Amino acid sequence: MKEQFKPGTMIYPVPAALISCGKDEEEYNVFTASWTGTICTDPPMCYVSIRPSRHSYEIIKRNGEFVINLTNEALARATDWCGVRSGRDFNKFKEMNLTPAPTQVIHSVIVEEAPLSIECKVEQIVPLGSHDMFIARVVNVLADRRFMDNETGAFKLSEAKLIAYNHGHYYKLGEMIGKFGWSVQKPLKGKNTKHRK
Ligand SMILES: Cc1cc2nc3c(=O)[nH]c(=O)nc-3n(C[C@H](O)[C@H](O)[C@H](O)COP(=O)(O)O)c2cc1C
């Protein structure tokens, strides 16, 4: 049996990303967004939905550029704080000891401490109601070398201790329970398959 709720935003978990913006130091700002995600693989496209009342809204609209910085356990407090304080009143980089570092392709700023920073160029702004959806193209990705496997060149995002946002609360990620396609994978020959049916 299911209870019926009024229509609402109940797709969880979602990221709690730090969106950085601004083209020079005076303009640099960072805020938290959960209404953000991937919308196309090729070309790589993503979105962030922003209320027009946010300080960051005008900055991103003016410059047409922003960065999605993924967040991890070490950034959890800063992630919450940047989501409840405005750049109108605070230099959030300074207050949260976040390091503003240069982007490589767009003219903006990344959060150096983030495991992954995704440089985006706005292509469309879609007014939806409370939020405007900024549809953007990913033009560069900056990955923390600490999570690079020097031998294979693989990026081990699973070691970055990413966090998620679930209905008002932040969570660490739990155990890995399978990899892409595992549900249809044939048992490997010669392996102990005792536990398989
Ligand atoms: C977990 C979390 C998720 C949030 N997601 C969004 C979002 O997707 N879009 C948005 O406009 N504001 C979102 N906010 C609120 C903004 O981060 C907040 O209003 C912030 O103070 C805006 O900063 P600014 O005024 O410096 O731009 C979120 C806040 C939190 C804590």
The ligand as a Tripos MOL2 file, in Angstrom:
@<TRIPOS>MOLECULE
LIG
   31    33     1     0     0
SMALL
NO_CHARGES

@<TRIPOS>ATOM
      1 C1         21.6150   21.1910   -0.0020 C.3       1 LIG1
      2 C2         21.2280   22.4830   -0.6600 C.ar      1 LIG1
      3 C3         20.8330   22.4730   -1.9980 C.ar      1 LIG1
      4 C4         20.4640   23.6540   -2.6540 C.ar      1 LIG1
      5 N1         20.1030   23.6150   -3.9640 N.ar      1 LIG1
      6 C5         19.8020   24.7690   -4.6150 C.ar      1 LIG1
      7 C6         19.5070   24.7390   -6.0150 C.ar      1 LIG1
      8 O1         19.5390   23.7070   -6.6760 O.2       1 LIG1
      9 N2         19.1920   25.9170   -6.6070 N.ar      1 LIG1
     10 C7         19.1600   27.1220   -5.9260 C.ar      1 LIG1
     11 O2         18.8480   28.1710   -6.5140 O.2       1 LIG1
     12 N3         19.4690   27.1670   -4.6000 N.ar      1 LIG1
     13 C8         19.7980   26.0310   -3.9410 C.ar      1 LIG1
     14 N4         20.1260   26.0640   -2.6090 N.ar      1 LIG1
     15 C9         20.1230   27.3370   -1.9010 C.3       1 LIG1
     16 C10        21.3350   28.2260   -2.2040 C.3       1 LIG1
     17 O3         22.5460   27.4870   -2.1520 O.3       1 LIG1
     18 C11        21.3800   29.3820   -1.1760 C.3       1 LIG1
     19 O4         20.2330   30.1860   -1.3080 O.3       1 LIG1
     20 C12        22.6360   30.2070   -1.2560 C.3       1 LIG1
     21 O5         22.6840   31.0130   -0.0980 O.3       1 LIG1
     22 C13        22.7100   31.0680   -2.4880 C.3       1 LIG1
     23 O6         23.9290   31.7310   -2.4490 O.3       1 LIG1
     24 P1         24.2190   33.0890   -3.2240 P.3       1 LIG1
     25 O7         23.1590   34.0910   -2.7800 O.co2     1 LIG1
     26 O8         25.5980   33.4870   -2.7660 O.co2     1 LIG1
     27 O9         24.1480   32.7920   -4.6800 O.co2     1 LIG1
     28 C14        20.4940   24.8920   -1.9450 C.ar      1 LIG1
     29 C15        20.9000   24.9030   -0.6010 C.ar      1 LIG1
     30 C16        21.2650   23.7110    0.0370 C.ar      1 LIG1
     31 C17        21.7210   23.7440    1.4710 C.3       1 LIG1
@<TRIPOS>BOND
     1     1     2 1
     2     2     3 ar
     3     2    30 ar
     4     3     4 ar
     5     4     5 ar
     6     4    28 ar
     7     5     6 ar
     8     6     7 ar
     9     6    13 1
    10     7     8 2
    11     7     9 ar
    12     9    10 ar
    13    10    11 2
    14    10    12 ar
    15    12    13 ar
    16    13    14 ar
    17    14    15 1
    18    14    28 ar
    19    15    16 1
    20    16    17 1
    21    16    18 1
    22    18    19 1
    23    18    20 1
    24    20    21 1
    25    20    22 1
    26    22    23 1
    27    23    24 1
    28    24    25 2
    29    24    26 1
    30    24    27 1
    31    28    29 ar
    32    29    30 ar
    33    30    31 1
@<TRIPOS>SUBSTRUCTURE
     1 LIG1         1 GROUP 0 **** ****
